[in-house]
């Protein structure tokens, strides 16, 4: 049994059992920090984990502060003292006011004057800090991936629903208008019965992926709270000796991240789920290997995840970290046509590519280009969407809800587990239970065909049987079993 499975289960049981304890702890911390109630209309935000990715969130919040004054960057937290100082200086220079600082995120949660937190810590901390924040009455912006395991993702989704708080998952490209436009067109039957999506996130480098995060001499146990980084006492990661690479380049190691599966695939999978309207998969398999980047990392440099859905759709995400200039296109395919987005994530629109009239039986279905306009700064747009949702008091107003985050995590993390464990996984979206693969998935669809059934459709489908009906040739009436030498075609 691997360390990840042990610590993740410990986390879930500990979270469920510890809600009351957490509430008591945050109240006690509030007494020591002298926190006061909110004294103005600004959304006061604490930033937890102010390393590389969080700089974009700090810049977004500073931009909103300068434009509308509706946010205040109240506090910053990190386990590395240099990052605390750099972030505090960045905020002070951007807003004219220095935030409070801490190396313990629980001090931010204990401050009743702070309304929301941004969580940009390593993946293995996301679920714990998110649920702690809900229990402390905070709104949450959490960087992707939403969690480190499927079980954590389902628990965060559950806790979010119970909290009534706003949570934005940090897949910034979900704030592009293309995904809602795609989804409406799909539900209205534009491409007919949806059959498959494919997506990608190719990269390349001469040093190995994620090794571009520099190691520095001042990264030492004196300057880094390594115990807090690991979170061993919280059941988050096994105890281990301090290592600069595991601290700064943690995405390369299973205890803290899952490489391309959760750093990159989760981006593309989330947007494809948003575009198609799909959510939780029915069957998932992952493949890949570590074929070139032999530098002590654990995560693969080539990987593919295939997810099959109960709606009768297959999803595929694939990439290598060692070849960038020939990616596959991002496509959603249907019986009557396909939506082709290209590669990357800065989409201003998409191409509709029609199937031939002999298939569609409709000569009016033709190729076209749909332009929707450009968003210059996705990070800022996504952060503004979070701020606006909090102002509205509407948890569903964010562009990437925890439901979408949990669904994407289920796809990519079951793919990760499939790769590592050599298994196929089934997922029951009614019971939210994971099981090992079996012949049942294939047999289900074979039985539908035997019964001459009708296709399943993506959620929200309004197009009836558009693009969902086959047109057999006249000779097909000759099929059937011969009983007692009788031609079935002759039987009335």
C-alpha angles and dihedrals in degrees: 000000000000125000092244095060091048096049094042092055090046088052095053095047091044093049095051092046096043106055094103092045091052093052090053092047094051091050090051092050090048089058091054094047096046092230116188131202121270109283101189144030096261121111102243110211133194119203117216115195107016101191127118105318095040091064088075090053092049089051091048092051091047090051091051090047091053094046102043110358089228096128136051124201095222107169143004129205136187140148090233114074095210092056091051091054094045092050094046090051091048091053094045092050091047100044107018091241127093115226125225114262136215142159093214116072091203090073089062091049090050092056106096091196091066113087103184142014134214112214115202100152125126114295097258091065099048101089096043094049093043094052091043088053092051090050089051091052098252132141112234138220105185124185118235134298091055091214144351098250141026092246091054091048092054091047093050090050090051093047091047092054090050095045100058088216129133116253126182119192110215102243093127097188091067085078091068111107092228095082098057090044091051092048094052092048091048093049089050091056100255093148097024121230106007110236110168148351126206128191141164148194109199122180139168138192141162094234104045127269116295091009086105088081097096125234115224134198092235090062094101136135087258093060100031124061092223094176091058092043091056095043090204093152088056092051093250106119137000119263114262141158119278113271124178092213094052089048100047100025098036094144087078093065130070095222092067108021143353104240116231093352095071102015097051114003091056089062094055096037092052094053093046090052089050093048096047096036090234120138127171119026128230099210132015135186130177133197140175142095148218101269107156116002096082097165101120096280121136103206122086126257094209122044144155131189122196118192125186119201132209088236088071098258132123124213126200131187121178141164149144124224090215104059124047113161099069106050123160117250123259105245140168110205129203136171092261100037149322139254109227118197103169121220134313122034108265094097119169093181141320144251121248109213112195126215116236119280091245086069102035096040085214120098091190091072103094139156117279142167119232115200119194105169136256132282108207100199114030094180092056093045091050093048092048089051089055092049091048092050091052090049090052092045088229117135090189094056095082120100094230112037125189088253090061090042092052093047092051091047090052090056099045098036094048085050088052092050091047090055093047099039100036093236141123113229132210122203125201107208092194096056094023089227129146121218137173117267122269139170089268094093096058093039091055093059093041088055092051089054093046089053091048087239130179125253124265117234140211117269114283095022110167102167101093111211095341108145090354104095127087121216108214121202119252092251090064087081086074093070124103141091120292110232119194089350093300118141105233089214089064094053112098 
